[in-house]
Amino acid sequence: MIMNKNIFTTFLTTTLAVGLSLMSASEAEAIVFGVKSRFIDSSSQAQNSYPGAAPGNLFSFNENGGGFTNYGQLRLNGAGISVDGLAISANDGLFGFASNTSGSTLISITPGQSAVTAIGPRLNGRIIKGAVFQGDILWAIDAQQNELLRIDQNTGSILENKELILNGSPVNIANSSDIAIDNGGTFYYSVNRNTNYTFNVNTGEVLDNYIIINSSGFANNNNNFAGLTFSDNAGEDIAFIAEANSSDDIRIANLTTSTQTALFNNIYSGYNAGPMDLAAVVTVTQPVPEPLTILGSLTALGFGTLFKREISKKKNLKQDL
């Protein structure tokens, strides 16, 4: 068989162009969103179950440490609100929980707009301190009833509730705490003094294999980890943490080496020790195939198509004869 030279040249040029364009594609940089509310005195409220005080402020930054943006105060029905339990879904957007001493309300947040939208009624007697999406499933932790909740993001209602259990005993969910999931599917429960547990979201079992993040080198070694999130781009062992004890700091933690490094220091002066939370979104989730695999696949596909055309031509020629 002799392949037409023009056809081959066109095929090869097209194959290389497509292959090179895919080779140059890269993962979009992850954006990390955060929220920070003011501290209030907890002396008149139940231990580990008090919300922050208004106003809650929304911010974001790029995972490489640049592009910090302060969106300002969040408001519900014209009034400033305390916000915690930040979570983001690639399909549904950014959510949080507006909390006061009576309970928590699921809210939808649009970055750049101060007004938020309430979703469903207030969950009375619930103080949400952390939340995360598992795909399109929204999980949250309630520090007042000490439960892990599955929330319907369309109605704000509770679909499922269970206790977190550690060594056979219920976990007293701390006021400064959060839950997160890494890109390998592992869930983490981060509790105030720099300790991170993994847990089974289906059973509520907290595994006694916690990771303590070393605080040496920081002015205040008594950390207060109020927020934790991961990023697909950063890898399973890298987490972003919000430290809200002596100042409102954003840090990067390596869970393999148990070390942390500063990213942003004292982002909201005067808001120290209040609720703080983080949530990350990755805009590109599909892995990019290896360049040689792309080229090989396209080449095989192209040659296969051309061979079929040549065989078809020969069959038609024989029939004509």
Secondary structure, DSSP 4 states (H G I P E B T S, - for coil): ----HHHHHHHHHHHHHHHHHHHH--PPPPEEEEEEEE----TTS-TT----EEEEEEEEEETTS---EEEEE-EETTEE-EEEEEEEETTTEEEEEEEETTEEEEEEE-TT-SB-EE-SS-EET--EEEEEEETTEEEEEETTTTEEEEE-TTT--EEEEE--EETTEE----SSEEEEE-TTS-EEEEETTTEEEEE-TTT-EEEEEEEEPP-TTSS--S--EEEEEE-TTT-TTEEEEEE-SSS-EEEEEETTTTEEEEEE--SSTT-TTS-EEEEEE-S--SPPPPHHHHHHHHHHHHHHHHHHHHHHHHHHHHHH-
